[in-house]
């Protein structure tokens, strides 16, 4: 099987490249920076990208869109750029697939941000769509683009509503923020009350989940939750990370909500489990791996 990963140099994309190569699959990588010495690598422009050559020349059986903007704050600051990267580029990719290789399965990495603050937990795929940021809205619009190409052109697509993924290589979000702050002080201040919650999934479990989806999903434009199905408070998660990385540090929550952030998340992963996925790496063990990576690489 030939797998094309767009956004191959990002956090999730780089892990997917390594994962599928470890499975003996042929992998084509694509991103926005030049890597002239890397085989099977293509560079595209960040905006107004032309993906035609990727499908005309390579005919991949699978395309995983792991590119675009992954920052809620950036989407608040530059919503037009976020729309370009998270909606227009998905459309351009699907247009290239439609023109040059319409049998290619397309996996769009969406986000749980489409749900905003859900009325009930756990959150199922049929929960109301109520994003709190341009990022969430644009991820949902990209899901609709995937649905459009399936319904009108029969391109096999699906969108993965990924919850809070973490692991080696992540240089943003909660644990990275704690790490950066811990370099200068033992008294760490975080947004919120600490009782906000997330559904964390370790990057290697995410790769296995995508493999299960690739093998078993219908690719009929559907959306699929990808998470552990376990709710953890921010205070618990932050404390667990510090127990590995800097036990001497203390936490203080400033009681102020961060713009664009939801309050509580826990995913219903019934659909994901039906594809054979089993959550295997606990938050405690995943954060141990992440903290070791930070000590070795930063």
N, C-alpha and C positions, 0 to 999 in steps of 0.2 A: 504494500500500500504506500502511496506517495502522499505526504502530508505537507501542506503549505501553512506556515505560521506567519501571520502579519503582526508586526509588533514584537518580532522575535528577540529583540535586545532588551525588552522590558522585563519587569519582575515575573509576571505570569508567563509571558511568551518564552523567556529563556529556559524556564523550567519545563515547559511543554516540548521545546526542541530537544532538551536532554532526555526527557522521558520517552518520547517516541523513537529517538535514536537508540536508546537502551533496549527497546522492543524489537530492534532490527528493521524499523521502517525507514524508507527514504524520506528525508526531510528537506524542504526548501525553506529558507529563511528570508524575511523581508523586513526592512525597517528604514528609518529616515536618515541614518548616518552611514558614511562609507566604511566598508570593511573590505578593501580591495584584495586581500590575500585569503579571504574565506571562501571556500567552494560552496556552490549552490546558494549563494546569497545575492539578493537584489536590493538596490536602494530605490526608494521612491521619495517624492516630495512630501513634505508634511501636509500641505494644503494643495487642493486641486490635483490629487494624485491620479496617475494613469496606471491601472493594474493590468491592462490588456496583455502585455507581454508575458506575464506570469502564467496566464491560463492558455494563451495561444501556443507558447513554447513548451510548457511543462505538463499540462493536463493532469493536475493533481486530483486524486479522488476525494480529498478532504481539504477544506480551507478553514482555518480557525482565525477569526478576527480578534486578536488580543491587543490591537493598537488603540489609537485615540487618546483622549484625555481621561485620566483617572482621578482627577482632583476636584472635589466639590468646591473648595475655596476659589480655584481658578475659574470654574464655571460661573461663580458669582461675580468675579472681577471682569471676566471676558466671555460673556455668554455666546457672542457670535463665533469666537474661536472654538468654543466647546461644541457648538452646533456643527461647524465645519468638520471637526475631527471625529465626532461621535455619530453624526447622522449622514452628512454628505459623503464621507469616505466609505461608510457601509454601503450606501447606494451605489457609489462608483464601483466598488468591488463586485457587487451583485450584478451590475450591468455588464461588467467584463465576463463574469461567469456565464451570464445569459447569452452573450455573443460568441464565446469561444469554447466553453466547456460546460454545458447546462446540466450534466449529470453529477457535477461536483457537489458534495455535501458541504453546506456552509454552516459553521457554528459561530454565532455572535455572542461574545461575552458581555452580557448586560449586567445589571446590578440590582440588588435588593433596594437600592435607593428609589426605585419606581414605586415602592409601597408607602414611603413616608412614615407617618405614625399610624400603624394599623389599629383597627378597632379591637381586634382579638388576636390572641396568640394561641397556638402557633399559626404562622402566616401561610396559607395555602396559595397556590397559583391563581385561584379565582378571587382572591381578595381585591378590594378596591384599589385602584391606582391613584395615589395622592402624593406625588413627589413634593419635596420641600426645597428643591434647588433646580436651576437650569440643567445641571448634570443629570438628575433623576428624570426630568422631562425628556431630555434628549436621548437618554438610554431607551425610554419607552417609545419615542418616535422611531428609533432605529429598529426596535422590535416590530413595529408596524410595517416598516419597510421590508423586513424579512418575511412577514406574513403576506405582504403584497406580492412579492416575487414568487412565493409558493402558490398563492391562489391564482395569479394571473399568468404565470409563466412556468409553473410546476418545478421551480428550482427547489431542491430539498434543503430546507432551512430549519434551524431551531435557535432559540435565544436562552442563554443560561443566566438566571438571576442569582448572581454570586453574592453571598453574604460576606462576612469579614474574613478575608483570606490573609494569612500572614506566613512568614517563614524567611529562610535565608535569602538575602538579596533585597528585601523590602526596605526602602529608604523613604518612607512616608507613613502617616497615620499614627495611631496610638503608641505602639511600642517603640517606633523610631523617635517619636517626640519625647518619650520618657528617657530613652537612651541619650539623646542630645542634651536634654536638660541636666541629666545626671553627670555630665562631664564637668559642670561648673558649680554644682551645689548638691548637698544631700537633702535639701528641703524642696520637694518638687510640687509645683502647683499645676493642676489640671482643670479643664472646664467641667462644669456640671456638678452633680451631687455625689457621684460615685455609684449611685443606684441605677443609672442608665445601664442597659444591657445590650449585648450583641451575641450573635451566633458565629463563633469563630471556627474556621476550617483551615487546617495546615496545608501548605502548598502541595505537598506530595499526595495528600488525600484528594485535593482538587484535581490533580492530574489523573488519578485513578478514576475519579468520577467522570471526567470528560471522556476517558477511554470507554467506560461503561455506556455512556450516552451515545457515543459514536457507533458502538456495536448494536445497541438495542432500541434507540429512540425512533419514532416514526418519521421525523424530519418533515412534518406537515405544517411548519410555521409555528409550532407550539413553543411555550415558555416553560422553563423547568427550574425549580429552586435547586441551588447547589450550596449545601451547608452541612454542618454536623448534626443539626437538630437539637443542639444543647444550648441553653441560655446561660450566659455568664455575666455578672455585673462588671462594669468597668473597674470598680474598686478591686474585685477579686482578680480580674485579669492583670491589672497593673501590679498588684501585690505579688502575684505569681511570677511575673517577669522580673521584678526587683529581687525576689528571693534567689533567683539564679544569677542576676547580673550585678546587683549592688545592694546587698542586704542591709547596709547601714542607712540607706536612704529612707525618708518618710514622705508620705503623700498628704497633700492638702487640696481639697476640691473647692473651687471659688464660687460655686452656686450659680454660675452664669451659663446659660445654654449657648453652645457654639452654633452660629448661623448655618442652617442646612442640615444639622444633625438630628436624627430621630431619637426618641426616648428608649424604646424597648423593642428588641427583635428576637424572635425564635422561629425558625423555619419549619414548616411541615415538609418533610422530605420523603413522603410516601411514594411519590412518582419516581424520584431518584432511586430509592431502594428497589422499586420494581424492575429496574434495569440491572440489578445485581450489585449495587454499591453498598459497601459496609464501611462505616466510619471506624478508623483504626488507630489514629494518633491523637492522644489526649492533649488538651491545651497545655497542661503541665509539661509533658514530654516535648511537645512542639516548641514551647518557649525555651526549654533547655537547649535544644538544637540551635534556635535562633540566637540566644545569648552567647553560645560558644562561637557561632559564626561572627558575631560582632567583635568578640574579643580577639579573634584571629585576623580579621580583615579591616577593622576600622582604626 
